[in-house]
Amino acid sequence: MFKVIVIGCPGAGKSTFARKLRDAAKLPLFYLDVLWHRPDQTNVSRDEFDVCVDEIIKRDTWIIDGNYLRTLETRLAACDTVFFMDYPLDVCLAGAKSRIGKRREDLPWIESEFDDEFKQWIMDFPKEQLPQIYKMLEKYQDSKNIIIFKTRKDADDYLNKMFSQ
């Protein structure tokens, strides 16, 4: 495991898992939200974002945290391992809501509210993005190590088992 992506619905706990994985595996971690969002809550251009992603995937080792469906195919092609957190919608909504007002290393500002647009994005994830993600993962099922977690306990148990040896 040298080139890893961590994907899943917002609020699933991708960044928390990615940090634990980084600390245990000693791999550099890159957050797509930090690449895409500026501290003033504007975004970089798509071209600038793509250049950053391309530079990261050229490295020998990395963990990339985030979905960004538009660039997922590129990251899937470059990685050797995928961790996909496919959790129930209520878990993701609660996860996103619980981080409001907290400083996080995976976002360049503190979210002050659980805004309606972001909440709707999460609510639409199962029907809008989930089928596309599974279709892309199917393409790589024979060439990548794909681990799908259905609960946070599954993810925690995986890390505990993998790195306690």
Secondary structure per residue as TSV (DSSP state, phi and psi in degrees):
chain	resnum	aa	ss	phi	psi
A	1	M	-	360.0	104.3
A	2	F	-	-125.0	-28.0
A	3	K	E	-130.7	107.9
A	4	V	E	-124.6	139.0
A	5	I	E	-118.4	145.3
A	6	V	E	-121.2	117.5
A	7	I	E	-129.2	163.9
A	8	G	E	152.8	173.4
A	9	C	S	-60.9	145.5
A	10	P	T	-54.4	138.6
A	11	G	T	90.2	-5.8
A	12	A	S	-72.3	-24.9
A	13	G	-	106.8	24.8
A	14	K	H	-56.6	-48.1
A	15	S	H	-67.5	-39.2
A	16	T	H	-63.0	-46.1
A	17	F	H	-61.6	-44.9
A	18	A	H	-61.4	-39.4
A	19	R	H	-64.3	-44.1
A	20	K	H	-63.2	-41.2
A	21	L	H	-64.4	-43.7
A	22	R	H	-57.3	-48.0
A	23	D	H	-65.0	-36.6
A	24	A	H	-80.5	-41.5
A	25	A	H	-91.5	-11.8
A	26	K	T	60.3	41.5
A	27	L	-	-106.9	147.0
A	28	P	-	-68.6	141.3
A	29	L	E	-113.9	133.6
A	30	F	E	-125.7	128.9
A	31	Y	E	-99.4	122.3
A	32	L	H	-63.4	-33.4
A	33	D	H	-61.4	-35.2
A	34	V	H	-71.7	-33.5
A	35	L	H	-71.5	-36.7
A	36	W	H	-83.5	-41.8
A	37	H	B	-95.8	137.9
A	38	R	-	-91.6	159.6
A	39	P	T	-58.1	-25.8
A	40	D	T	-85.0	12.4
A	41	Q	S	69.6	19.5
A	42	T	-	-97.2	176.7
A	43	N	B	-118.9	155.5
A	44	V	-	-75.1	170.0
A	45	S	-	-72.9	160.0
A	46	R	H	-59.7	-40.8
A	47	D	H	-61.7	-44.7
A	48	E	H	-63.4	-42.9
A	49	F	H	-60.4	-47.1
A	50	D	H	-61.8	-39.1
A	51	V	H	-62.1	-43.7
A	52	C	H	-61.8	-45.7
A	53	V	H	-61.7	-44.6
A	54	D	H	-60.5	-39.2
A	55	E	H	-65.8	-39.5
A	56	I	H	-65.8	-46.7
A	57	I	H	-70.5	-12.5
A	58	K	T	-78.0	-16.1
A	59	R	S	-70.1	163.4
A	60	D	S	-74.3	-32.4
A	61	T	S	-140.8	147.3
A	62	W	E	-175.3	158.2
A	63	I	E	-121.5	129.3
A	64	I	E	-116.9	121.6
A	65	D	E	-102.6	120.3
A	66	G	-	138.6	158.0
A	67	N	-	-87.3	-73.3
A	68	Y	-	42.5	72.2
A	69	L	H	-49.8	-33.4
A	70	R	H	-59.9	-31.7
A	71	T	H	-110.7	7.3
A	72	L	H	-63.7	-40.9
A	73	E	H	-57.5	-42.2
A	74	T	H	-61.9	-44.2
A	75	R	H	-70.6	-37.0
A	76	L	H	-62.2	-42.8
A	77	A	H	-62.9	-32.9
A	78	A	H	-89.4	-21.6
A	79	C	-	-84.3	166.8
A	80	D	S	-110.8	-18.3
A	81	T	E	-138.6	138.5
A	82	V	E	-123.7	128.7
A	83	F	E	-110.3	117.9
A	84	F	E	-116.4	118.7
A	85	M	E	-97.1	96.8
A	86	D	-	-102.6	80.7
A	87	Y	-	-101.7	159.6
A	88	P	-	-60.1	150.9
A	89	L	H	-55.9	-42.4
A	90	D	H	-63.1	-34.0
A	91	V	H	-65.6	-42.9
A	92	C	H	-69.1	-41.8
A	93	L	H	-61.6	-44.6
A	94	A	H	-64.7	-39.8
A	95	G	H	-62.6	-44.7
A	96	A	H	-65.8	-41.3
A	97	K	H	-66.1	-35.8
A	98	S	H	-68.7	-19.8
A	99	R	T	-94.5	-1.5
A	100	I	T	-60.9	132.3
A	101	G	T	84.6	3.1
A	102	K	-	-109.7	138.2
A	103	R	-	-73.4	136.1
A	104	R	-	-136.6	145.6
A	105	E	T	-76.4	-12.7
A	106	D	T	-96.0	6.3
A	107	L	S	-146.6	133.6
A	108	P	S	-81.1	16.8
A	109	W	S	-153.7	168.9
A	110	I	-	-96.1	124.1
A	111	E	-	-69.9	127.3
A	112	S	-	-95.5	-16.1
A	113	E	S	-154.0	161.4
A	114	F	-	-93.0	85.0
A	115	D	-	-69.8	154.0
A	116	D	H	-62.3	-36.5
A	117	E	H	-65.3	-43.6
A	118	F	H	-67.7	-41.1
A	119	K	H	-59.4	-42.6
A	120	Q	H	-65.6	-38.1
A	121	W	H	-56.7	-44.9
A	122	I	H	-65.7	-44.0
A	123	M	H	-65.0	-30.3
A	124	D	H	-83.9	-14.5
A	125	F	H	-53.8	-47.2
A	126	P	H	-59.7	-35.0
A	127	K	H	-96.4	-25.8
A	128	E	H	-90.4	-44.2
A	129	Q	T	-108.9	-35.2
A	130	L	H	-54.4	-47.6
A	131	P	H	-61.8	-37.4
A	132	Q	H	-67.1	-39.6
A	133	I	H	-63.4	-47.0
A	134	Y	H	-62.4	-36.9
A	135	K	H	-64.1	-42.5
A	136	M	H	-66.8	-41.3
A	137	L	H	-63.4	-36.8
A	138	E	H	-58.8	-37.9
A	139	K	H	-61.4	-30.1
A	140	Y	T	-107.1	9.4
A	141	Q	T	-60.9	-27.2
A	142	D	T	-92.8	-12.1
A	143	S	T	-117.5	-6.8
A	144	K	S	-126.3	153.1
A	145	N	E	-85.2	106.4
A	146	I	E	-111.5	118.0
A	147	I	E	-114.5	121.3
A	148	I	E	-110.8	122.7
A	149	F	E	-102.2	137.4
A	150	K	S	-103.7	-13.5
A	151	T	S	-142.6	158.3
A	152	R	H	-63.8	-34.2
A	153	K	H	-61.9	-40.3
A	154	D	H	-58.5	-43.8
A	155	A	H	-65.7	-44.8
A	156	D	H	-64.2	-42.5
A	157	D	H	-61.8	-39.4
A	158	Y	H	-60.3	-49.9
A	159	L	H	-62.4	-43.9
A	160	N	H	-60.8	-43.5
A	161	K	H	-69.4	-43.7
A	162	M	H	-66.4	-39.7
A	163	F	H	-107.3	7.2
A	164	S	-	-92.8	-6.2
A	165	Q	-	-84.5	360.0
